[in-house]
Amino acid sequence: MRQLPRTVLLATLISLMAGCASWDSMNSRQKSAVVGAGVGGVLGAAVSGGGVLSTVGGAAIGGVIGDQAGKRH
């Protein structure tokens, strides 16, 4: 399986975070989803050694968990 270099993964994560229109205009649920997706993606990549599917899956799962955590906050 193809693997992403760490620099590509890091650049993608930074781009996603910078792409948010404005962190201040986001509510708690949205912020939690963004953070969860970032953490999930990094953990998915770390566990799989940089595998693309695990990275994307981790980001998706982390985003959902972050969304639900922000909903309760």
PyMOL Python script that loads the backbone (N, CA, C, O; Angstrom):
from pymol import cmd

cmd.read_pdbstr("""\
ATOM      1  N   MET A   1       0.837  -1.184   0.000  1.00  0.00           N
ATOM      2  CA  MET A   1       0.000   0.000   0.000  1.00  0.00           C
ATOM      3  C   MET A   1       0.881   1.246   0.000  1.00  0.00           C
ATOM      4  O   MET A   1       1.933   1.283   0.638  1.00  0.00           O
ATOM      5  N   ARG A   2       0.432   2.257  -0.723  1.00  0.00           N
ATOM      6  CA  ARG A   2       1.169   3.513  -0.776  1.00  0.00           C
ATOM      7  C   ARG A   2       1.134   4.223   0.562  1.00  0.00           C
ATOM      8  O   ARG A   2       0.123   4.198   1.264  1.00  0.00           O
ATOM      9  N   GLN A   3       2.228   4.849   0.907  1.00  0.00           N
ATOM     10  CA  GLN A   3       2.288   5.574   2.173  1.00  0.00           C
ATOM     11  C   GLN A   3       2.635   7.030   1.921  1.00  0.00           C
ATOM     12  O   GLN A   3       3.384   7.358   1.001  1.00  0.00           O
ATOM     13  N   LEU A   4       2.080   7.892   2.752  1.00  0.00           N
ATOM     14  CA  LEU A   4       2.355   9.316   2.652  1.00  0.00           C
ATOM     15  C   LEU A   4       3.577   9.675   3.491  1.00  0.00           C
ATOM     16  O   LEU A   4       3.705   9.212   4.624  1.00  0.00           O
ATOM     17  N   PRO A   5       4.464  10.484   2.955  1.00  0.00           N
ATOM     18  CA  PRO A   5       5.568  10.975   3.784  1.00  0.00           C
ATOM     19  C   PRO A   5       5.030  11.877   4.890  1.00  0.00           C
ATOM     20  O   PRO A   5       3.978  12.500   4.740  1.00  0.00           O
ATOM     21  N   ARG A   6       5.736  11.939   5.962  1.00  0.00           N
ATOM     22  CA  ARG A   6       5.295  12.763   7.099  1.00  0.00           C
ATOM     23  C   ARG A   6       5.138  14.227   6.733  1.00  0.00           C
ATOM     24  O   ARG A   6       4.238  14.898   7.239  1.00  0.00           O
ATOM     25  N   THR A   7       5.996  14.729   5.866  1.00  0.00           N
ATOM     26  CA  THR A   7       5.898  16.136   5.492  1.00  0.00           C
ATOM     27  C   THR A   7       4.596  16.419   4.745  1.00  0.00           C
ATOM     28  O   THR A   7       3.997  17.478   4.925  1.00  0.00           O
ATOM     29  N   VAL A   8       4.153  15.473   3.902  1.00  0.00           N
ATOM     30  CA  VAL A   8       2.890  15.651   3.188  1.00  0.00           C
ATOM     31  C   VAL A   8       1.736  15.641   4.183  1.00  0.00           C
ATOM     32  O   VAL A   8       0.823  16.461   4.088  1.00  0.00           O
ATOM     33  N   LEU A   9       1.778  14.723   5.126  1.00  0.00           N
ATOM     34  CA  LEU A   9       0.733  14.650   6.139  1.00  0.00           C
ATOM     35  C   LEU A   9       0.685  15.937   6.964  1.00  0.00           C
ATOM     36  O   LEU A   9      -0.392  16.479   7.212  1.00  0.00           O
ATOM     37  N   LEU A  10       1.827  16.411   7.377  1.00  0.00           N
ATOM     38  CA  LEU A  10       1.890  17.639   8.172  1.00  0.00           C
ATOM     39  C   LEU A  10       1.396  18.836   7.370  1.00  0.00           C
ATOM     40  O   LEU A  10       0.652  19.665   7.893  1.00  0.00           O
ATOM     41  N   ALA A  11       1.799  18.934   6.112  1.00  0.00           N
ATOM     42  CA  ALA A  11       1.355  20.041   5.262  1.00  0.00           C
ATOM     43  C   ALA A  11      -0.161  20.003   5.064  1.00  0.00           C
ATOM     44  O   ALA A  11      -0.814  21.046   5.050  1.00  0.00           O
ATOM     45  N   THR A  12      -0.716  18.807   4.911  1.00  0.00           N
ATOM     46  CA  THR A  12      -2.159  18.666   4.760  1.00  0.00           C
ATOM     47  C   THR A  12      -2.885  19.119   6.016  1.00  0.00           C
ATOM     48  O   THR A  12      -3.880  19.840   5.942  1.00  0.00           O
ATOM     49  N   LEU A  13      -2.390  18.700   7.154  1.00  0.00           N
ATOM     50  CA  LEU A  13      -3.006  19.091   8.421  1.00  0.00           C
ATOM     51  C   LEU A  13      -2.955  20.603   8.619  1.00  0.00           C
ATOM     52  O   LEU A  13      -3.944  21.206   9.037  1.00  0.00           O
ATOM     53  N   ILE A  14      -1.825  21.211   8.326  1.00  0.00           N
ATOM     54  CA  ILE A  14      -1.691  22.666   8.470  1.00  0.00           C
ATOM     55  C   ILE A  14      -2.625  23.384   7.501  1.00  0.00           C
ATOM     56  O   ILE A  14      -3.237  24.391   7.855  1.00  0.00           O
ATOM     57  N   SER A  15      -2.732  22.868   6.288  1.00  0.00           N
ATOM     58  CA  SER A  15      -3.625  23.476   5.295  1.00  0.00           C
ATOM     59  C   SER A  15      -5.076  23.407   5.742  1.00  0.00           C
ATOM     60  O   SER A  15      -5.833  24.362   5.572  1.00  0.00           O
ATOM     61  N   LEU A  16      -5.459  22.273   6.314  1.00  0.00           N
ATOM     62  CA  LEU A  16      -6.832  22.141   6.797  1.00  0.00           C
ATOM     63  C   LEU A  16      -7.124  23.128   7.914  1.00  0.00           C
ATOM     64  O   LEU A  16      -8.184  23.753   7.944  1.00  0.00           O
ATOM     65  N   MET A  17      -6.183  23.263   8.822  1.00  0.00           N
ATOM     66  CA  MET A  17      -6.389  24.183   9.933  1.00  0.00           C
ATOM     67  C   MET A  17      -6.401  25.636   9.442  1.00  0.00           C
ATOM     68  O   MET A  17      -7.201  26.439   9.922  1.00  0.00           O
ATOM     69  N   ALA A  18      -5.528  25.978   8.495  1.00  0.00           N
ATOM     70  CA  ALA A  18      -5.466  27.340   7.973  1.00  0.00           C
ATOM     71  C   ALA A  18      -6.667  27.645   7.092  1.00  0.00           C
ATOM     72  O   ALA A  18      -7.054  28.804   6.941  1.00  0.00           O
ATOM     73  N   GLY A  19      -7.251  26.613   6.516  1.00  0.00           N
ATOM     74  CA  GLY A  19      -8.391  26.802   5.628  1.00  0.00           C
ATOM     75  C   GLY A  19      -9.677  27.164   6.346  1.00  0.00           C
ATOM     76  O   GLY A  19     -10.638  27.596   5.709  1.00  0.00           O
ATOM     77  N   CYS A  20      -9.710  27.001   7.621  1.00  0.00           N
ATOM     78  CA  CYS A  20     -10.912  27.377   8.374  1.00  0.00           C
ATOM     79  C   CYS A  20     -11.087  28.892   8.259  1.00  0.00           C
ATOM     80  O   CYS A  20     -10.141  29.651   8.471  1.00  0.00           O
ATOM     81  N   ALA A  21     -12.289  29.320   7.927  1.00  0.00           N
ATOM     82  CA  ALA A  21     -12.547  30.741   7.679  1.00  0.00           C
ATOM     83  C   ALA A  21     -12.072  31.586   8.861  1.00  0.00           C
ATOM     84  O   ALA A  21     -11.298  32.528   8.693  1.00  0.00           O
ATOM     85  N   SER A  22     -12.530  31.249  10.011  1.00  0.00           N
ATOM     86  CA  SER A  22     -12.104  31.972  11.198  1.00  0.00           C
ATOM     87  C   SER A  22     -12.385  31.114  12.419  1.00  0.00           C
ATOM     88  O   SER A  22     -13.525  30.722  12.672  1.00  0.00           O
ATOM     89  N   TRP A  23     -11.360  30.836  13.151  1.00  0.00           N
ATOM     90  CA  TRP A  23     -11.501  29.998  14.343  1.00  0.00           C
ATOM     91  C   TRP A  23     -12.447  30.660  15.339  1.00  0.00           C
ATOM     92  O   TRP A  23     -13.222  29.982  16.013  1.00  0.00           O
ATOM     93  N   ASP A  24     -12.379  31.987  15.429  1.00  0.00           N
ATOM     94  CA  ASP A  24     -13.211  32.717  16.397  1.00  0.00           C
ATOM     95  C   ASP A  24     -14.702  32.663  16.061  1.00  0.00           C
ATOM     96  O   ASP A  24     -15.546  32.749  16.953  1.00  0.00           O
ATOM     97  N   SER A  25     -15.019  32.522  14.783  1.00  0.00           N
ATOM     98  CA  SER A  25     -16.434  32.507  14.409  1.00  0.00           C
ATOM     99  C   SER A  25     -17.054  31.114  14.517  1.00  0.00           C
ATOM    100  O   SER A  25     -18.257  30.953  14.311  1.00  0.00           O
ATOM    101  N   MET A  26     -16.247  30.116  14.835  1.00  0.00           N
ATOM    102  CA  MET A  26     -16.756  28.747  14.958  1.00  0.00           C
ATOM    103  C   MET A  26     -17.317  28.520  16.356  1.00  0.00           C
ATOM    104  O   MET A  26     -16.826  29.075  17.339  1.00  0.00           O
ATOM    105  N   ASN A  27     -18.364  27.684  16.423  1.00  0.00           N
ATOM    106  CA  ASN A  27     -18.897  27.345  17.735  1.00  0.00           C
ATOM    107  C   ASN A  27     -18.112  26.162  18.324  1.00  0.00           C
ATOM    108  O   ASN A  27     -17.245  25.594  17.660  1.00  0.00           O
ATOM    109  N   SER A  28     -18.417  25.810  19.539  1.00  0.00           N
ATOM    110  CA  SER A  28     -17.691  24.761  20.248  1.00  0.00           C
ATOM    111  C   SER A  28     -17.743  23.430  19.511  1.00  0.00           C
ATOM    112  O   SER A  28     -16.745  22.711  19.465  1.00  0.00           O
ATOM    113  N   ARG A  29     -18.874  23.099  18.944  1.00  0.00           N
ATOM    114  CA  ARG A  29     -19.037  21.827  18.242  1.00  0.00           C
ATOM    115  C   ARG A  29     -18.157  21.780  16.994  1.00  0.00           C
ATOM    116  O   ARG A  29     -17.539  20.753  16.716  1.00  0.00           O
ATOM    117  N   GLN A  30     -18.094  22.859  16.252  1.00  0.00           N
ATOM    118  CA  GLN A  30     -17.277  22.909  15.051  1.00  0.00           C
ATOM    119  C   GLN A  30     -15.792  22.833  15.392  1.00  0.00           C
ATOM    120  O   GLN A  30     -15.035  22.128  14.726  1.00  0.00           O
ATOM    121  N   LYS A  31     -15.381  23.550  16.418  1.00  0.00           N
ATOM    122  CA  LYS A  31     -13.986  23.512  16.836  1.00  0.00           C
ATOM    123  C   LYS A  31     -13.592  22.109  17.274  1.00  0.00           C
ATOM    124  O   LYS A  31     -12.513  21.629  16.926  1.00  0.00           O
ATOM    125  N   SER A  32     -14.451  21.457  18.027  1.00  0.00           N
ATOM    126  CA  SER A  32     -14.170  20.100  18.491  1.00  0.00           C
ATOM    127  C   SER A  32     -14.059  19.129  17.326  1.00  0.00           C
ATOM    128  O   SER A  32     -13.219  18.230  17.352  1.00  0.00           O
ATOM    129  N   ALA A  33     -14.892  19.295  16.305  1.00  0.00           N
ATOM    130  CA  ALA A  33     -14.834  18.424  15.134  1.00  0.00           C
ATOM    131  C   ALA A  33     -13.526  18.608  14.371  1.00  0.00           C
ATOM    132  O   ALA A  33     -12.931  17.628  13.924  1.00  0.00           O
ATOM    133  N   VAL A  34     -13.075  19.843  14.217  1.00  0.00           N
ATOM    134  CA  VAL A  34     -11.818  20.114  13.516  1.00  0.00           C
ATOM    135  C   VAL A  34     -10.638  19.522  14.283  1.00  0.00           C
ATOM    136  O   VAL A  34      -9.774  18.871  13.696  1.00  0.00           O
ATOM    137  N   VAL A  35     -10.607  19.746  15.572  1.00  0.00           N
ATOM    138  CA  VAL A  35      -9.519  19.203  16.389  1.00  0.00           C
ATOM    139  C   VAL A  35      -9.561  17.677  16.383  1.00  0.00           C
ATOM    140  O   VAL A  35      -8.522  17.028  16.258  1.00  0.00           O
ATOM    141  N   GLY A  36     -10.745  17.109  16.516  1.00  0.00           N
ATOM    142  CA  GLY A  36     -10.877  15.652  16.487  1.00  0.00           C
ATOM    143  C   GLY A  36     -10.410  15.054  15.175  1.00  0.00           C
ATOM    144  O   GLY A  36      -9.748  14.016  15.165  1.00  0.00           O
ATOM    145  N   ALA A  37     -10.747  15.698  14.072  1.00  0.00           N
ATOM    146  CA  ALA A  37     -10.313  15.203  12.763  1.00  0.00           C
ATOM    147  C   ALA A  37      -8.796  15.266  12.628  1.00  0.00           C
ATOM    148  O   ALA A  37      -8.177  14.344  12.096  1.00  0.00           O
ATOM    149  N   GLY A  38      -8.207  16.339  13.104  1.00  0.00           N
ATOM    150  CA  GLY A  38      -6.752  16.462  13.045  1.00  0.00           C
ATOM    151  C   GLY A  38      -6.051  15.422  13.887  1.00  0.00           C
ATOM    152  O   GLY A  38      -5.108  14.775  13.433  1.00  0.00           O
ATOM    153  N   VAL A  39      -6.511  15.264  15.106  1.00  0.00           N
ATOM    154  CA  VAL A  39      -5.899  14.277  16.007  1.00  0.00           C
ATOM    155  C   VAL A  39      -6.128  12.862  15.483  1.00  0.00           C
ATOM    156  O   VAL A  39      -5.220  12.031  15.511  1.00  0.00           O
ATOM    157  N   GLY A  40      -7.337  12.590  15.007  1.00  0.00           N
ATOM    158  CA  GLY A  40      -7.634  11.272  14.465  1.00  0.00           C
ATOM    159  C   GLY A  40      -6.784  10.943  13.254  1.00  0.00           C
ATOM    160  O   GLY A  40      -6.320   9.811  13.109  1.00  0.00           O
ATOM    161  N   GLY A  41      -6.576  11.912  12.390  1.00  0.00           N
ATOM    162  CA  GLY A  41      -5.732  11.701  11.221  1.00  0.00           C
ATOM    163  C   GLY A  41      -4.291  11.414  11.591  1.00  0.00           C
ATOM    164  O   GLY A  41      -3.659  10.526  11.019  1.00  0.00           O
ATOM    165  N   VAL A  42      -3.778  12.161  12.542  1.00  0.00           N
ATOM    166  CA  VAL A  42      -2.397  11.940  12.990  1.00  0.00           C
ATOM    167  C   VAL A  42      -2.261  10.567  13.651  1.00  0.00           C
ATOM    168  O   VAL A  42      -1.300   9.845  13.390  1.00  0.00           O
ATOM    169  N   LEU A  43      -3.220  10.209  14.503  1.00  0.00           N
ATOM    170  CA  LEU A  43      -3.159   8.899  15.152  1.00  0.00           C
ATOM    171  C   LEU A  43      -3.312   7.759  14.148  1.00  0.00           C
ATOM    172  O   LEU A  43      -2.630   6.740  14.255  1.00  0.00           O
ATOM    173  N   GLY A  44      -4.204   7.928  13.178  1.00  0.00           N
ATOM    174  CA  GLY A  44      -4.368   6.914  12.144  1.00  0.00           C
ATOM    175  C   GLY A  44      -3.099   6.725  11.347  1.00  0.00           C
ATOM    176  O   GLY A  44      -2.728   5.597  11.023  1.00  0.00           O
ATOM    177  N   ALA A  45      -2.427   7.821  11.028  1.00  0.00           N
ATOM    178  CA  ALA A  45      -1.163   7.739  10.293  1.00  0.00           C
ATOM    179  C   ALA A  45      -0.071   7.095  11.142  1.00  0.00           C
ATOM    180  O   ALA A  45       0.730   6.308  10.638  1.00  0.00           O
ATOM    181  N   ALA A  46      -0.041   7.428  12.425  1.00  0.00           N
ATOM    182  CA  ALA A  46       0.986   6.883  13.302  1.00  0.00           C
ATOM    183  C   ALA A  46       0.821   5.376  13.492  1.00  0.00           C
ATOM    184  O   ALA A  46       1.800   4.631  13.494  1.00  0.00           O
ATOM    185  N   VAL A  47      -0.412   4.944  13.649  1.00  0.00           N
ATOM    186  CA  VAL A  47      -0.676   3.519  13.877  1.00  0.00           C
ATOM    187  C   VAL A  47      -0.356   2.700  12.634  1.00  0.00           C
ATOM    188  O   VAL A  47       0.161   1.587  12.736  1.00  0.00           O
ATOM    189  N   SER A  48      -0.663   3.247  11.461  1.00  0.00           N
ATOM    190  CA  SER A  48      -0.476   2.488  10.227  1.00  0.00           C
ATOM    191  C   SER A  48       0.874   2.732   9.575  1.00  0.00           C
ATOM    192  O   SER A  48       1.192   2.105   8.565  1.00  0.00           O
ATOM    193  N   GLY A  49       1.659   3.617  10.126  1.00  0.00           N
ATOM    194  CA  GLY A  49       2.936   3.940   9.507  1.00  0.00           C
ATOM    195  C   GLY A  49       2.777   4.862   8.311  1.00  0.00           C
ATOM    196  O   GLY A  49       3.642   4.880   7.435  1.00  0.00           O
ATOM    197  N   GLY A  50       1.703   5.623   8.249  1.00  0.00           N
ATOM    198  CA  GLY A  50       1.489   6.578   7.178  1.00  0.00           C
ATOM    199  C   GLY A  50       0.564   6.092   6.088  1.00  0.00           C
ATOM    200  O   GLY A  50       0.495   6.707   5.024  1.00  0.00           O
ATOM    201  N   GLY A  51      -0.150   5.006   6.321  1.00  0.00           N
ATOM    202  CA  GLY A  51      -1.085   4.490   5.319  1.00  0.00           C
ATOM    203  C   GLY A  51      -2.214   5.471   5.043  1.00  0.00           C
ATOM    204  O   GLY A  51      -2.768   6.072   5.964  1.00  0.00           O
ATOM    205  N   VAL A  52      -2.547   5.625   3.775  1.00  0.00           N
ATOM    206  CA  VAL A  52      -3.545   6.618   3.377  1.00  0.00           C
ATOM    207  C   VAL A  52      -4.915   6.291   3.952  1.00  0.00           C
ATOM    208  O   VAL A  52      -5.568   7.165   4.523  1.00  0.00           O
ATOM    209  N   LEU A  53      -5.357   5.056   3.811  1.00  0.00           N
ATOM    210  CA  LEU A  53      -6.700   4.696   4.281  1.00  0.00           C
ATOM    211  C   LEU A  53      -6.837   4.856   5.790  1.00  0.00           C
ATOM    212  O   LEU A  53      -7.870   5.323   6.269  1.00  0.00           O
ATOM    213  N   SER A  54      -5.831   4.482   6.528  1.00  0.00           N
ATOM    214  CA  SER A  54      -5.884   4.627   7.983  1.00  0.00           C
ATOM    215  C   SER A  54      -5.868   6.090   8.398  1.00  0.00           C
ATOM    216  O   SER A  54      -6.519   6.471   9.370  1.00  0.00           O
ATOM    217  N   THR A  55      -5.129   6.904   7.668  1.00  0.00           N
ATOM    218  CA  THR A  55      -5.089   8.333   7.971  1.00  0.00           C
ATOM    219  C   THR A  55      -6.453   8.976   7.736  1.00  0.00           C
ATOM    220  O   THR A  55      -6.945   9.727   8.577  1.00  0.00           O
ATOM    221  N   VAL A  56      -7.056   8.678   6.593  1.00  0.00           N
ATOM    222  CA  VAL A  56      -8.373   9.231   6.272  1.00  0.00           C
ATOM    223  C   VAL A  56      -9.428   8.678   7.225  1.00  0.00           C
ATOM    224  O   VAL A  56     -10.291   9.418   7.697  1.00  0.00           O
ATOM    225  N   GLY A  57      -9.361   7.390   7.505  1.00  0.00           N
ATOM    226  CA  GLY A  57     -10.313   6.782   8.435  1.00  0.00           C
ATOM    227  C   GLY A  57     -10.190   7.368   9.824  1.00  0.00           C
ATOM    228  O   GLY A  57     -11.199   7.639  10.475  1.00  0.00           O
ATOM    229  N   GLY A  58      -8.974   7.566  10.285  1.00  0.00           N
ATOM    230  CA  GLY A  58      -8.753   8.170  11.598  1.00  0.00           C
ATOM    231  C   GLY A  58      -9.288   9.584  11.663  1.00  0.00           C
ATOM    232  O   GLY A  58      -9.857   9.992  12.676  1.00  0.00           O
ATOM    233  N   ALA A  59      -9.106  10.341  10.581  1.00  0.00           N
ATOM    234  CA  ALA A  59      -9.623  11.713  10.545  1.00  0.00           C
ATOM    235  C   ALA A  59     -11.147  11.718  10.576  1.00  0.00           C
ATOM    236  O   ALA A  59     -11.759  12.539  11.258  1.00  0.00           O
ATOM    237  N   ALA A  60     -11.751  10.800   9.837  1.00  0.00           N
ATOM    238  CA  ALA A  60     -13.216  10.739   9.814  1.00  0.00           C
ATOM    239  C   ALA A  60     -13.780  10.360  11.180  1.00  0.00           C
ATOM    240  O   ALA A  60     -14.721  10.984  11.672  1.00  0.00           O
ATOM    241  N   ILE A  61     -13.201   9.345  11.775  1.00  0.00           N
ATOM    242  CA  ILE A  61     -13.675   8.901  13.089  1.00  0.00           C
ATOM    243  C   ILE A  61     -13.423   9.980  14.143  1.00  0.00           C
ATOM    244  O   ILE A  61     -14.285  10.248  14.980  1.00  0.00           O
ATOM    245  N   GLY A  62     -12.241  10.596  14.098  1.00  0.00           N
ATOM    246  CA  GLY A  62     -11.926  11.664  15.042  1.00  0.00           C
ATOM    247  C   GLY A  62     -12.848  12.853  14.889  1.00  0.00           C
ATOM    248  O   GLY A  62     -13.229  13.472  15.883  1.00  0.00           O
ATOM    249  N   GLY A  63     -13.217  13.187  13.649  1.00  0.00           N
ATOM    250  CA  GLY A  63     -14.137  14.291  13.411  1.00  0.00           C
ATOM    251  C   GLY A  63     -15.507  14.028  14.001  1.00  0.00           C
ATOM    252  O   GLY A  63     -16.118  14.918  14.592  1.00  0.00           O
ATOM    253  N   VAL A  64     -15.986  12.807  13.841  1.00  0.00           N
ATOM    254  CA  VAL A  64     -17.300  12.448  14.396  1.00  0.00           C
ATOM    255  C   VAL A  64     -17.259  12.474  15.928  1.00  0.00           C
ATOM    256  O   VAL A  64     -18.169  13.000  16.569  1.00  0.00           O
ATOM    257  N   ILE A  65     -16.218  11.915  16.500  1.00  0.00           N
ATOM    258  CA  ILE A  65     -16.085  11.923  17.958  1.00  0.00           C
ATOM    259  C   ILE A  65     -15.968  13.356  18.485  1.00  0.00           C
ATOM    260  O   ILE A  65     -16.591  13.703  19.489  1.00  0.00           O
ATOM    261  N   GLY A  66     -15.177  14.178  17.813  1.00  0.00           N
ATOM    262  CA  GLY A  66     -15.039  15.581  18.221  1.00  0.00           C
ATOM    263  C   GLY A  66     -16.351  16.332  18.112  1.00  0.00           C
ATOM    264  O   GLY A  66     -16.677  17.149  18.973  1.00  0.00           O
ATOM    265  N   ASP A  67     -17.106  16.060  17.055  1.00  0.00           N
ATOM    266  CA  ASP A  67     -18.404  16.693  16.872  1.00  0.00           C
ATOM    267  C   ASP A  67     -19.346  16.343  18.027  1.00  0.00           C
ATOM    268  O   ASP A  67     -20.018  17.212  18.581  1.00  0.00           O
ATOM    269  N   GLN A  68     -19.380  15.082  18.372  1.00  0.00           N
ATOM    270  CA  GLN A  68     -20.268  14.647  19.454  1.00  0.00           C
ATOM    271  C   GLN A  68     -19.814  15.190  20.809  1.00  0.00           C
ATOM    272  O   GLN A  68     -20.639  15.530  21.657  1.00  0.00           O
ATOM    273  N   ALA A  69     -18.498  15.268  21.005  1.00  0.00           N
ATOM    274  CA  ALA A  69     -17.983  15.836  22.257  1.00  0.00           C
ATOM    275  C   ALA A  69     -18.334  17.327  22.350  1.00  0.00           C
ATOM    276  O   ALA A  69     -18.703  17.813  23.419  1.00  0.00           O
ATOM    277  N   GLY A  70     -18.218  18.045  21.239  1.00  0.00           N
ATOM    278  CA  GLY A  70     -18.560  19.468  21.225  1.00  0.00           C
ATOM    279  C   GLY A  70     -20.046  19.701  21.425  1.00  0.00           C
ATOM    280  O   GLY A  70     -20.453  20.723  21.977  1.00  0.00           O
ATOM    281  N   LYS A  71     -20.841  18.767  20.982  1.00  0.00           N
ATOM    282  CA  LYS A  71     -22.300  18.871  21.132  1.00  0.00           C
ATOM    283  C   LYS A  71     -22.689  18.835  22.602  1.00  0.00           C
ATOM    284  O   LYS A  71     -23.636  19.508  23.009  1.00  0.00           O
ATOM    285  N   ARG A  72     -21.979  18.069  23.388  1.00  0.00           N
ATOM    286  CA  ARG A  72     -22.279  17.924  24.818  1.00  0.00           C
ATOM    287  C   ARG A  72     -21.737  19.075  25.647  1.00  0.00           C
ATOM    288  O   ARG A  72     -22.181  19.293  26.775  1.00  0.00           O
ATOM    289  N   HIS A  73     -20.798  19.801  25.108  1.00  0.00           N
ATOM    290  CA  HIS A  73     -20.123  20.866  25.847  1.00  0.00           C
ATOM    291  C   HIS A  73     -20.962  22.046  25.989  1.00  0.00           C
ATOM    292  O   HIS A  73     -20.540  23.035  26.588  1.00  0.00           O
TER     293      HIS A  73
END
""", "prot")
cmd.dss("prot")
cmd.show_as("cartoon", "prot")
cmd.util.cbc("prot")
cmd.orient("prot")
